[in-house]
Amino acid sequence: MSESFPRKIGKYRILRELGRGGQCTVYLGHDPFTRRTVAVKVAPPAMLSDPVAGGRFRNRFLKEASLAGRLDHPHIVKIFDAVLDDDIGYIVMEYVSGGSLRQFCSVAKLLPVEKVVEIAFKCCQALDYANRHGVIHRDIKPANIMIHGDMDIKIADFGAAQFTLGDHTLFLGLVGSPAYMSPEQIRESEQTFKTDLYSLGVVMYELLTGRLPFLAENDFSLTYKIVNEEPVPIRVLRPDVPVSVEAIVQRAMAKEEAQRFASWEEFAAALAATFGQFRSALAPLGEAEKFNIMRRLAFFRDFSDVELWEVLHFCYWRKFPAGRVLMKEGRIGSGIFLVVSGKVQSSRQGRSLGALGT
């Protein structure tokens, strides 16, 4: 990475270069007003003024910038600010320090199957939220899924996004990364949320096996295979993957949209149904499994997914043996307790008041 970089962009003090991707450069910056660390994505002036490619580039850049403040979800990178003038363009985003899932797409660095399932579950929640706000990502790939904290994820780069109008999609040509494109993207036909669903299936395939489902010497051969051929079954490449997980990926990557999951909720539910296969009775619950348990509780019925993720991130989970006293009469409580499994016996002055369930 270059040692030469601008010391200031707009009001943001630039600390160092983070990387270069596509046609943009991303810098680590500091916002002096909010006192937070941010990522500043800068468009090259030459690209903005290019008489041939400039219009298409500006449209993509403006599309991503227009999402500032529009999508607020714990698994989507937040966009705080954006500027696009004749000679300068930059987008200020949440800084995510862990890199992308690209680093786990080789055979030597494969993630555990249960972690891949949890990541896909979180992506389902985020992409469902985006779809309900009229946004189809259209470029889901490991490089656009960032890692935050202990393998938490945040989806980034909505530059290829499509904004929906009613039940239909406004189409603006072939965009995205060929290896992750759905058959309908390649055919340049109308696209719905199911194009993201297909791409997420490809991401799962790659994270599980360390290779893409379709390999070819050029884009023409690659797109032909995506439309007309079937990939090598996952369990041929990695036998420890459960049959149920292989079936989920196969359905997500179905050639025909009607054969894929009917909704993001259905996709997420299929993933959640596999959680129990990976965990022993003593192992702690994963975040996605906790979220799924909370989603089923009547107490959280009116909570949005965003609110539920917030609760999940500040609460504690404890498992108690039978007979343990949790609270004693006469003591002042310091928290709210929710029973997610099992029963709690309540009594007052030695007299039973009954049992509390979930």
Buried (B, 14 or more C-beta within 10 A) or exposed (E): EEEEBBEEBEEBBBBEBBEEEEBBBBBBBBBEEEEEEBBBBBBBEEBBEBEEEBEBBBEBBBBBBBBBEBBEBBBBBBBBBBBBEEEEBBBBBBBBEBEBBBEBBEEEEBBEBBBBBBBBBBBBBBBBBBBEBBBBBBBBBBBBBBBBEEBBBBBBBBBBBBBBEEEEBEEBEEBBBBBBBBBBBBEEEEBBBBBBBBBBBBBBBBBBBBBBBBEBEEEEEBBBBBBEEEBEEBBEBBEEBBEEBBEBBBBBBBBEBEEBBEBBEBBBBBBBEBBEEBEEEEEEBBBBBBBBBBBEBEEBEEBEBBEBBEBBEEEEEEEEEEEEEEEEEEEEEEEEEEBBEEEBEEEEEEEEEEEEEE
